[in-house]
Amino acid sequence: MQWLVYASAKLLLSLARLAPLAALAAIGRCVGRLAFAVDRRHRRVALRNLCIAFPEKSDAERRAIARESFARIAQNFVLMAKVAQLPREKIADLLEITGLEHFRQIRARGKGVVALLGHFGNWELLSRVNNVAREIRSLDVIRPLKSAALDKIVRELRSAGDMRFVERGEATAAAVAWLRENETVSLFVDQRAGAGHGLWLPFFGRLTSCETGPAILARRTGAGIASILRLARCRRPRNACLLY
């Protein structure tokens, strides 16, 4: 079954590469909205979480936020194939970096930079920030996808996009070595760490297992910590990458 998923996804991604970015973005959003309509299980999870985060909002407002979230996630995955093959100069046209001086101040200490990432906007485009700011040479710590076939495809796309990455369970030694070279290690910190892996802290009034990896790396190596956030400016082709 996995080989069929892999072959089907490869075929769809090959076709996606032929379409312009704007068309792919529109297709991805349509796929996400369809998923919101038919995927009852994940829709319920999203709406339950939004109820916890925004109890003051109406049901209609929370449904609109969830629907938009589904649309953007699907858009990101559809665009992944196109982003991976774009040349550096095209990435520079799409991504605008703000706050690079903060990154330079931290890196000037010579201990490396631990970059905190979140799943905001197109995080696959964010992973190619080094194509715009060549001084940011990042090693990204990733989690494998549950589907082995899809995980293989995502790895291939990330490798094609000149992305350096290492799996979370094997990351410590590689991350420490990278930081000692005064480079950057990037970690997503907006995911549940899981039982036995994180620090339990109150989040929206509930205990949540939060990531401790960035803090441990920073303490072990003396590296500085920077937050990186990527925003899509509504209805405009350029994207803002904020460093602070």
C-alpha positions as CSV (number, residue, x, y, z in Angstrom):
1,M,0.0,0.0,0.0
2,Q,2.8,2.4,0.8
3,W,4.3,2.0,-2.6
4,L,1.0,3.0,-4.2
5,V,0.8,6.1,-2.0
6,Y,4.4,7.0,-2.9
7,A,3.8,6.5,-6.6
8,S,0.5,8.5,-6.6
9,A,2.0,11.3,-4.7
10,K,5.1,11.5,-6.9
11,L,2.8,11.7,-10.0
12,L,0.8,14.5,-8.5
13,L,3.9,16.4,-7.5
14,S,5.3,16.1,-10.9
15,L,2.2,17.5,-12.4
16,A,2.2,20.3,-9.7
17,R,5.6,21.5,-10.8
18,L,4.2,22.4,-14.2
19,A,1.7,24.9,-12.8
20,P,2.4,28.5,-11.7
21,L,2.6,29.3,-8.0
22,A,-0.6,31.2,-7.9
23,A,-2.6,28.4,-9.5
24,L,-1.0,25.8,-7.1
25,A,-1.9,28.0,-4.1
26,A,-5.5,28.2,-5.2
27,I,-5.7,24.4,-5.8
28,G,-4.2,23.8,-2.4
29,R,-6.7,26.0,-0.7
30,C,-9.5,24.2,-2.4
31,V,-8.2,20.9,-1.3
32,G,-7.9,22.1,2.3
33,R,-11.5,23.4,2.3
34,L,-12.7,20.1,0.9
35,A,-10.7,18.3,3.7
36,F,-12.4,20.5,6.3
37,A,-15.8,19.4,4.9
38,V,-15.1,15.7,4.8
39,D,-12.5,15.0,7.5
40,R,-14.8,14.9,10.6
41,R,-12.1,13.6,13.0
42,H,-9.5,16.3,12.4
43,R,-12.2,19.0,12.1
44,R,-13.5,18.1,15.6
45,V,-9.9,18.2,16.9
46,A,-9.4,21.7,15.4
47,L,-12.7,23.1,16.7
48,R,-12.1,21.6,20.2
49,N,-8.7,23.3,20.4
50,L,-10.0,26.6,19.1
51,C,-12.8,26.4,21.7
52,I,-10.1,26.1,24.4
53,A,-7.9,28.9,22.9
54,F,-10.8,31.3,22.0
55,P,-13.7,30.7,24.3
56,E,-14.9,34.3,23.7
57,K,-15.5,33.7,19.9
58,S,-18.6,32.4,18.4
59,D,-19.0,28.9,16.8
60,A,-19.1,30.6,13.4
61,E,-15.8,32.5,14.0
62,R,-14.1,29.4,15.2
63,R,-15.3,27.4,12.2
64,A,-14.0,30.1,9.9
65,I,-10.5,30.0,11.6
66,A,-10.4,26.2,11.4
67,R,-11.4,26.2,7.7
68,E,-8.7,28.8,6.9
69,S,-6.2,26.7,8.8
70,F,-7.1,23.6,6.7
71,A,-6.8,25.6,3.6
72,R,-3.3,27.0,4.4
73,I,-1.9,23.7,5.5
74,A,-3.0,22.0,2.2
75,Q,-1.7,25.0,0.3
76,N,1.7,24.6,2.0
77,F,1.9,20.9,1.0
78,V,0.9,21.5,-2.6
79,L,3.4,24.4,-2.9
80,M,6.2,22.2,-1.5
81,A,7.0,20.6,-4.8
82,K,7.3,24.0,-6.5
83,V,9.3,25.6,-3.7
84,A,11.8,22.8,-3.7
85,Q,12.8,23.4,-7.4
86,L,12.8,27.2,-7.4
87,P,16.3,28.8,-8.0
88,R,17.8,31.0,-5.3
89,E,16.9,34.2,-7.2
90,K,13.2,33.3,-7.3
91,I,13.2,32.5,-3.5
92,A,14.7,36.0,-3.0
93,D,11.8,37.4,-4.9
94,L,9.3,35.6,-2.7
95,L,10.9,36.0,0.7
96,E,11.7,39.3,2.5
97,I,13.8,39.1,5.7
98,T,13.3,41.6,8.5
99,G,15.3,41.7,11.7
100,L,18.5,40.1,10.4
101,E,20.5,42.4,12.7
102,H,19.2,40.5,15.7
103,F,20.5,37.2,14.3
104,R,23.9,38.8,13.6
105,Q,24.2,40.1,17.1
106,I,23.6,36.6,18.5
107,R,25.9,34.9,16.1
108,A,28.7,37.5,16.8
109,R,29.1,35.8,20.2
110,G,30.6,32.8,18.4
111,K,28.5,30.1,20.1
112,G,25.9,29.4,17.4
113,V,22.2,30.2,17.2
114,V,19.2,28.0,18.3
115,A,16.3,29.2,16.1
116,L,12.8,28.6,17.4
117,L,10.3,27.9,14.6
118,G,6.5,27.6,14.5
119,H,4.1,26.3,11.9
120,F,3.1,29.7,10.7
121,G,2.6,30.4,7.0
122,N,4.6,28.3,4.5
123,W,7.3,26.7,6.8
124,E,8.8,24.9,3.8
125,L,9.6,28.3,2.2
126,L,11.0,29.4,5.6
127,S,13.4,26.5,5.5
128,R,15.0,28.0,2.4
129,V,15.7,31.3,4.1
130,N,19.4,30.5,3.6
131,N,18.8,31.1,-0.1
132,V,18.2,34.8,0.7
133,A,20.5,35.3,3.7
134,R,23.5,33.1,2.9
135,E,24.9,33.6,6.3
136,I,22.1,31.6,7.9
137,R,23.3,28.0,7.4
138,S,20.7,26.0,9.3
139,L,20.4,22.4,10.4
140,D,16.7,21.7,10.9
141,V,15.5,19.1,13.4
142,I,12.5,17.3,12.1
143,R,10.0,14.7,13.1
144,P,9.3,11.9,10.6
145,L,5.7,11.6,9.2
146,K,3.5,8.7,10.2
147,S,3.2,7.6,6.6
148,A,6.5,6.1,5.5
149,A,5.7,6.9,1.8
150,L,4.9,10.5,2.4
151,D,7.8,10.9,4.7
152,K,10.1,9.7,2.0
153,I,8.7,12.2,-0.5
154,V,9.0,15.1,2.0
155,R,12.6,14.2,2.6
156,E,13.3,14.1,-1.1
157,L,11.7,17.5,-1.6
158,R,13.6,19.0,1.3
159,S,16.9,17.6,0.0
160,A,16.2,19.1,-3.4
161,G,15.6,22.4,-1.8
162,D,19.2,22.5,-0.3
163,M,17.8,21.8,3.2
164,R,20.0,20.2,5.9
165,F,18.0,18.2,8.3
166,V,18.3,15.5,11.0
167,E,15.6,13.4,12.8
168,R,14.7,14.5,16.3
169,G,15.8,11.2,17.9
170,E,19.3,11.4,16.3
171,A,19.8,15.2,16.6
172,T,21.7,15.9,19.7
173,A,25.3,15.1,18.6
174,A,24.8,16.7,15.1
175,A,23.2,19.8,16.6
176,V,25.9,20.3,19.2
177,A,28.6,19.9,16.5
178,W,26.8,22.4,14.2
179,L,26.5,25.0,17.0
180,R,30.1,24.6,17.9
181,E,30.8,25.7,14.3
182,N,28.9,28.9,15.1
183,E,26.0,27.8,12.8
184,T,22.2,27.7,13.3
185,V,20.1,24.8,14.5
186,S,16.3,25.2,13.9
187,L,13.6,23.5,15.9
188,F,9.8,23.6,15.8
189,V,8.6,24.4,19.2
190,D,4.8,24.5,18.7
191,Q,4.3,20.8,18.8
192,R,3.4,18.6,21.8
193,A,6.6,17.0,23.1
194,G,4.8,13.9,24.3
195,A,4.9,12.0,27.6
196,G,8.4,11.6,29.0
197,H,10.0,14.0,26.5
198,G,8.9,17.5,27.5
199,L,8.2,19.8,30.5
200,W,4.6,20.0,31.6
201,L,3.5,23.6,31.7
202,P,0.1,25.3,31.8
203,F,-1.1,26.3,28.3
204,F,-4.5,27.9,27.9
205,G,-5.3,26.6,31.3
206,R,-4.3,23.0,30.7
207,L,-1.1,21.2,31.3
208,T,0.8,20.6,28.1
209,S,4.1,18.7,27.3
210,C,6.3,21.5,25.9
211,E,9.6,21.1,24.0
212,T,12.8,21.5,26.1
213,G,15.3,20.7,23.3
214,P,16.1,24.3,22.5
215,A,16.8,25.3,26.1
216,I,18.9,22.2,26.7
217,L,21.0,22.9,23.5
218,A,21.5,26.5,24.5
219,R,22.6,25.7,28.0
220,R,24.9,22.9,26.9
221,T,26.7,24.9,24.2
222,G,26.2,28.6,25.2
223,A,24.3,29.3,22.0
224,G,22.0,32.2,21.8
225,I,18.3,31.8,21.0
226,A,16.4,33.6,18.2
227,S,12.7,33.3,17.1
228,I,11.9,33.1,13.4
229,L,8.4,33.8,12.2
230,R,7.2,33.7,8.6
231,L,4.2,35.7,7.6
232,A,2.3,35.8,4.3
233,R,1.2,39.3,3.5
234,C,-2.4,39.0,2.4
235,R,-3.0,39.0,-1.4
236,R,0.6,40.0,-2.0
237,P,3.3,37.9,-3.6
238,R,6.1,38.6,-1.1
239,N,6.4,37.0,2.3
240,A,7.9,38.4,5.5
241,C,10.4,36.5,7.5
242,L,10.8,38.1,10.9
243,L,13.8,37.4,13.2
244,Y,13.9,38.5,16.8
